[in-house]
């Protein structure tokens, strides 16, 4: 059985007004299989596609009706952009208690036999919309579709790091670390047990870089509006 080191970054989300062309570009560059399209996002007035990339995931969201949170985010960013980060944690009861102690509000929740998903108030965790999740078994990821529901797949590679712009990088780094249940960092970066890293820089708040490390990859970068998708080769 593969050891799953938690907490970890499990999924990043980008938003666009033109889903299919961006999806085609991403699949070509990432070598990703056919995406999972979750009908559940319709409740938010959205359509999506979730790409499995190693043992991590990249979701692309697009608004399907006026006046959605995603549509407003696209207006603020002036086009395609990074949007959300989903962290996988070990124990949801401990996580709920930690969030309460930190004064972090939960704005949306899904509780299923094999998965719990909490979306956190963006004013309480700066820089991006953040979710915390637990999965059973830990290597599974229900939001990746039926293939990943209730079971883990043997894969290599995945999300290596993110860059998040915020007004106060050191304070944001401490906040994200506390939410994830990690020790307070000394500087403007959070390091996760599996070697993943979130760097915080000064700027207009947003998820501005997503890096995937993949076996045999040719290093390159792809612009998704003002967010950079970086492809690295695994060490």
Secondary structure, DSSP 8 states (H G I E B T S, - for coil): -----SSEEEEEEEE-S-HHHHHHHHHHHHT--S-B--GGGGGGTEEEEEEEETTEEEEEEEESSSS-HHHHHHHHHTSSEEEEEEEE-S-HHHHHHHHHHHT--EEEEEEETTEEEEEE-TTTSTTSEEEEEEESSTT--GGG-GGGTTS------EEEEEEEEES-HHHHHHHHHHHHT----SSSEEE-TTS-EEEEEESSSEEEEEEEEETT---EEEEETTEEEEEEE--
